[in-house]
C-alpha cells in the first residue's frame, strides 16, 4: 500500500481518468493541457508519483503502475470532492503566486539588463578608449545577442556602412584595439566567425 498526499491524489485521479481515453500511455503534453497547472508544480507532483512507483514516466508519456486498492491519501479522506476543492484552491493560490513570481522575475530581469548596461558603460569609461572605439562599443552592445555574441560580418558591416562609416583600415584598427583591451574576442561557431563581448 502506498500513501500519497492530496495534491498527488488529484493528479493521480486525473491520470487514471485520461488512461481510459488514451490507454495506458498518456502523452505528457495532454496531461499538462488537461490539468492546466503551473509547470514546475506539475513536474514536482509527477516526480513524487514516479518515485512512489504509482506512475511510470517514459518517452514523454505517463502510464499507471498501481491501482486504487494500493493507494490511500495521507489523511485517509473519504470525501474526494473535499480534497478536490482544497487542491483547486491551492492550485489557484499557487497560480496567483506563480503570476506574481513571474512578474517579479520580469522586473528582476529588466533591472539586471539595466544594471549590466550601466556596468558595461562604466567599464568602458575606465578604459582608455578613443571616440571611435567608444562609439563602436555602443554599436556592439546594440548588436549582441543574449549570449553576448555578434556575427563578425554583421559587426564589421555596421562599422563600415553604419553610422560611423569607418574605412577598412579604421575598422580593423578599432576591432584590434577592442580585442587588445579585453573588451571583445574572436570566437568560432558552427555557422561562422563571431565576436564575443567580454564586459
N, C-alpha and C positions, 0 to 999 in steps of 0.2 A: 504494500500500500504506500502511495506517495502523497505527502501533504503539500498543498500549494496555497499561495496567497489568493486573496480576492481578485487582484488585478491579473494574476496568472490564470485564474479560473475563467474570467471573462474572455480573455484571448483564446484560451483552450476551447471554450464553448463555441466561439466563432469559427475556429479552425475545424472543429467537428462538424459544424453546420455546412461549411464550404466543402468539406470532404464528400458530402452527399452529392454535391453538384459536380465536383471536379475529380472524383475518385480519390484514391489515396496519395495523390501527388498534386498539391495545390501550388500554383506559381506564387512566388513571394510578392510579385507586383500586385496580384489580385488581393492578397491579404492586406497589403498596405492600402490599397484603394478602398476595400470594404471597411476597414477599421478606422480610417481617417484619423490616425493618431500621430503625434509628434514622432518623427523617425527614430530618434535616439531612445525614446521611451519604449516604442515597439520593439526595437532591436534588443534592448535590455531584457524585456519580458521573454522574447523568443529565446534568448540565450539561457535564461533561467529554466525555461521549459525543456530546452535541449539538454542542459546539464542534469536535469532530473530524469531524463530518459522518457519524457512524455511525448516529445515530438522528435523527428529526425530532420535535420536541415542538410539538404544535399542538392547540388546543381541549381541553385536559385529557386528551390521549391521546398515545401514543407509537407511532411506526412506524419500521421498519427502513429505512435508506437504503443501507447497504453490506452485502455478504455475506461469508461466511467467507474466501474466497480473497483478499480485500483486507485482512484483519485478521490481525495477529500480536501475540503478547504481547511485552513488553519483553525477557524472558529467553528467548524462543522455546521456552517449556516444552512438552515433548511430552506429558507426563502431566497431563492436565487434572484428574484426580482429586486429584493432589498439590496443585494450585492451589486446588481447592475446599476441601480440608481446611484449608489455610493460611488462606484467606479466611474460612472458617467460624469458625476460632479467632479471627481478627482481629475478626470481627463480634461474637462472644461477648465478647471483651475490650472492644470498643467499647460494646456494650450495658451491660456492667458499669460502664464509665466514665460512660456516659450516666445510669445509675441513680444513681451516686454524685454526678454533677454536678447531677442533678435534686434530690437531697436537699440538696446544698449551696445550690442556688438557693432551695429552700423555706426553709431555715434563714436565708438572707440576707434573703428577703422578710419573714419573721417579725421579724428584727432591725430591718429598715427600717421596718416598721409601728410597732414599739415605739418606735424612735428618733423617728419622725415624731410619735407621740402625745406623747412627752416634750417634743419641741421645741414643739409647739402649746401645751402646758401652760405651758412656760417663757415663751414669748412672751406668753401671756395674762396671766401674773403680772406681767410687766414693764409691761403697760398698766394704766392706772388704771381698772379695771372694778369696778362695784359687785357686790354678791352676786347680784342677779337677772341681770346681764349675764354673770357667770362661769358661773352655772348654765345660762343659755341657750346659752352657747358649748359646754358639755358636751353639751347636747341636740343641738346642731348636729353636733358631732363624731360622735355615735352615729348620726345620720340620713344623713350624706353618703355618696354612692356613691364608687366608685373615681375618678371624675373630679372629686371634691370638690364635687359639686353636690347640692342637695336642692330638691325642688319647693316653691315659695312656699307653696302651700296646705297641704302636709304639715307644713312647719316651723311656720307660723302656727297650724295646728290643734293641734300638740303644745304650743306655748307657751300657747295659750288653754285647752285642755282636758286637758293632761297634768299632770305632777307640779307644775308651777309655778302653774297656773290663773290666769294673768295676765288682767287686764281688757284690752279692746281698746286703750285708751289706753296702758297699761303695755307691752303687747306691741309696739305701733308705736314707742314711745319706746326700748325695748330694741333693736329691729331697727335703728332710725335711729342709735342710739349705736354699735352694732357696725359699721355701714357707715361712720360718720364716723371710727372708729378704724382703718379699713382692714382689718377682720377678715373681713367679708363684702361682697359686692356683688351687686346685682340683675342678672341676665342673662336674655335671651330665648332660648328654644329653639323648635324646630318645634312641640313639643307644649305649650308654655306658658311661664310665668314661673318662674324658678329663682333661688335664692341660691347663690353660689359661695363656698366657704371659701377665703380667701386666705393664711392662715398654716398 
